[in-house]
Amino acid sequence: MNDTVNPAHFSSAILSGQALDVAHAGDTLAVTRNGQPVLQLNVDIGNECWLARKSGAPQPPALLQQALLAALESLSASRAELTALRLHAGEWPEIKAELLRSGVARESGPSMTVAPAMLWQLPQLWLPQAPAIYPQNHVRTGERWHPQRPAKPHGYVYERFIPWLGQTIAFRAADVEQDLHTMHKWMNDPRVAQFFQEEGDLDYQRAYLSGRLADPHMLPLIAEFDRVPFGYMEVYWAQENRLGPYYAADDYDRGWHVLVGEQAYSGGQYISAWLPSLMHYMFLDEPRTQRIVGEPAASHHRQVRNLERSGFAAVKDFDFPHKRATLVMLLREKFFSNRLWHPSPKA
């Protein structure tokens, strides 16, 4: 690994919010906490990527495992071409059993193989509130028979360092009192109102956001870069949504609506960060979610093409009462096996 990569940051809820810093320099990858060394690795990228553990001070197993995960996440986040990372099995006696049990690694003779497609499905790496599998109990909403949905989260639900921006993206649950004035500004921006069509005064925006928060099938989120709000995102369960009757919706299909409220964050380099991060969050939040769907206007040909370049398939055109739409769909297997958390060079 001959080039130097800017330091990457990795936050772990397991470490009570303390940050682990990952720095790449030459063929060395160093993980520190509060400026103190935790783990150093030699990185050899040839036909395969090998990570060899350097000697250092002993660490508690939990901290050592988090440091290794931080290193693996940082490397696989910045290297789109890596399909596997290899560890020397004998170098990790303190945590080898847990790495194998959790699915981080698979053992093959004297080595352990880490597949990014599996690593990136571990929610504790990006979700401050790692979800449990919510018990399945079907209920009826109107004519739709669907699983009962879990209570909505509060606070931050996803956080990820974006190497090509040098910034951290985060999603948090929207809050009426905290976000009302920001939502009012965004919704009444002519650029946003043209397509979102929810402009109105403060009372209207309060009712709109309160309604989304009260709706069991909808989760409204505020998106931030380095803690600066830039957009509003609605994540919904497709079965109960207006989209559900227009295709054979599965129990855990999810969909999304987005508006970028701050013009400064509307460029392609930001879309390449928030779009895959939002998809990543939905797949992590519910491991039974196999498909993510959307319904852009069929006339928005550029948007549909960009979604196709980002991994979505355009399934069909259909007619809502208010617009002709294109059903687009992203498969879980495609997202992780194609490592779509990296931006598409064509999108």
Secondary structure, 3 states (H helix, E strand, C coil): CCCCCCCEEEECHHHCCCEEEEEEECCEEEEEECCEEEEEEEEEECCCEEEEECCCCCCCHHHHHHHHHHHHHHHHHHCCCCCCEEEEHHHCCCCHHHHHHHCCCEEECCEEEECHHHHCCCHHHCCCCCCCCCCCCEEEECCEEEECCCCCCCCEEEEEEECCCCEEEEEEECCHHHHHHHHHHHHCCHHHHHHHCCCCCHHHHHHHHHHHHHCCCEEEEEEEECCEEEEEEEEEEHHHCCCHHHCCCCCCCEEEEEEECCHHHCCHHHHHHHHHHHHHHHHHHCCCCCEEEECCECCCHHHHHHHHHCCCEEEEEEECCCCEEEEEEEEHHHHHHCCCCCCCCCC
